[in-house]
Structure formats: C-alpha cells, structure tokens
Amino acid sequence: MEYDTEVDIDRKQCRRVVPMKVLALGCGRTGTKSLKRALQILGYEDTYHMANCSGKYPRDCEMWIEALEAKYDGKGTFGLEQWDQLLGHCMVGRSDPQSHKQFIVLTTNSRP
C-alpha cells in the first residue's frame, strides 16, 4: 500500500498554503494514479487523489461527505473556503470531475 501510516488531520482547521496549479480531472480507472505519480516527479509535492481518503487521510472523508451532501442533498453549503480547507495543502487536485465541478466554478470565478 502506498500509505504506511494514517494521518489524523482535521481539515476544518486548515487553510490554503500553496496555490492550486493543476486540476487533473478524470474518471476512475483511467490512469489517474499514474498521473499523480508523474506530477510528483515533475515537482508537484502533494497531489490529491481520492485514494488519499481511504489511505493516508481518512478524516478527509468527513469533508467530502459534507461537499456531496451540499451539492446533491442541499444540506448546508460547501464553498471556496471549505475547498481551500480540504485541498489547501495541494498544488494538484485529482478526482472525479463531478466532485470537483463546484470547486472549478468557484476557483475560476474567484481567483485571478
């Protein structure tokens, strides 16, 4: 397994610390993990892949659930501040495009 140790991070206490440079969106089972590794080789230190949730950062699932509930069930809101909390440590976001659609719109409309 790629992740040896789980890390208990409460992302709600986090903020963006590096700029988001790349959104590498693709459907599962289409080489996204290989792309993650290639981007790391190119110098993008921490790239986010949904495997992060089931491996190294299981508490991230809490915020992903909130994002999906806001999007699909109309429960609460999940805006740019929450995306920055969840993905603020990454220069590359990689995941299912449906999960990131709101993030892309917010990022495109809110950032220079």
PLY file of the C-alpha trace (Angstrom):
ply
format ascii 1.0
element vertex 112
property float x
property float y
property float z
element edge 111
property int vertex1
property int vertex2
end_header
0.00 0.00 0.00
1.20 3.50 -0.85
0.36 4.91 2.58
2.06 3.37 5.57
0.51 5.46 8.31
-2.81 7.22 8.68
-2.60 10.90 9.50
-5.30 12.39 11.72
-5.78 15.90 10.32
-8.88 17.97 10.92
-9.03 19.82 7.60
-11.57 22.29 9.02
-8.63 23.83 10.88
-6.58 24.14 7.69
-6.23 26.91 5.14
-4.71 27.16 1.66
-0.92 27.21 2.00
0.08 26.62 -1.65
-1.61 27.77 -4.85
-3.72 25.27 -6.78
-1.83 24.94 -10.05
-3.38 21.92 -11.76
-6.78 20.26 -11.82
-6.24 16.84 -13.36
-9.79 15.58 -13.64
-10.60 12.17 -14.97
-12.83 9.24 -14.27
-11.63 6.44 -12.03
-9.62 3.62 -13.56
-8.22 5.83 -16.36
-4.62 6.20 -15.18
-5.20 8.90 -12.61
-2.89 7.32 -10.04
-0.12 7.13 -12.66
-0.77 10.78 -13.48
-0.49 11.60 -9.78
2.94 9.95 -9.68
4.07 11.71 -12.88
3.07 15.08 -11.46
5.03 14.32 -8.29
8.09 13.54 -10.41
7.61 16.95 -12.09
7.80 18.63 -8.70
4.20 18.94 -7.58
4.80 17.85 -3.99
1.35 16.94 -2.75
-1.18 15.90 -5.33
-4.64 14.99 -4.11
-6.16 11.71 -5.27
-9.31 10.16 -3.85
-7.12 7.30 -2.63
-5.93 9.81 -0.01
-9.28 9.37 1.75
-9.09 5.62 2.01
-5.41 5.61 2.81
-3.38 8.30 4.44
-6.07 10.85 5.31
-9.27 9.01 6.29
-10.71 12.07 8.06
-10.88 13.84 4.70
-13.97 11.71 4.08
-15.83 13.88 6.58
-15.43 16.94 4.37
-16.07 15.03 1.14
-19.36 13.85 2.62
-20.23 17.45 3.50
-19.37 18.57 -0.05
-21.51 15.87 -1.62
-24.41 16.47 0.77
-24.32 20.20 -0.03
-24.25 19.51 -3.75
-26.75 16.68 -4.04
-28.98 16.98 -0.96
-28.96 20.74 -0.48
-27.67 20.23 3.06
-25.56 23.22 4.08
-23.06 24.92 1.84
-19.60 24.00 0.65
-17.81 26.94 -0.93
-14.33 28.14 -1.73
-13.34 28.40 1.93
-14.19 24.74 2.53
-12.43 23.62 -0.67
-9.33 25.51 0.49
-9.54 23.78 3.87
-9.78 20.36 2.23
-7.30 20.84 -0.62
-5.23 23.82 0.56
-2.08 21.75 1.04
-2.10 20.58 -2.59
-0.95 22.16 -5.82
-2.78 19.49 -7.81
-6.33 18.29 -7.35
-7.21 14.95 -8.90
-10.54 13.32 -8.54
-13.84 12.51 -10.13
-14.87 15.57 -12.14
-18.37 15.61 -10.69
-16.96 16.06 -7.20
-14.83 18.99 -8.31
-17.32 20.78 -10.58
-18.33 23.24 -7.85
-14.66 23.80 -6.95
-13.75 24.54 -10.58
-16.55 27.08 -10.90
-15.65 28.76 -7.61
-11.95 28.80 -8.43
-12.47 30.13 -11.94
-14.81 32.87 -10.78
-12.97 33.83 -7.58
-9.27 33.75 -8.37
-7.10 35.95 -10.62
0 1
1 2
2 3
3 4
4 5
5 6
6 7
7 8
8 9
9 10
10 11
11 12
12 13
13 14
14 15
15 16
16 17
17 18
18 19
19 20
20 21
21 22
22 23
23 24
24 25
25 26
26 27
27 28
28 29
29 30
30 31
31 32
32 33
33 34
34 35
35 36
36 37
37 38
38 39
39 40
40 41
41 42
42 43
43 44
44 45
45 46
46 47
47 48
48 49
49 50
50 51
51 52
52 53
53 54
54 55
55 56
56 57
57 58
58 59
59 60
60 61
61 62
62 63
63 64
64 65
65 66
66 67
67 68
68 69
69 70
70 71
71 72
72 73
73 74
74 75
75 76
76 77
77 78
78 79
79 80
80 81
81 82
82 83
83 84
84 85
85 86
86 87
87 88
88 89
89 90
90 91
91 92
92 93
93 94
94 95
95 96
96 97
97 98
98 99
99 100
100 101
101 102
102 103
103 104
104 105
105 106
106 107
107 108
108 109
109 110
110 111
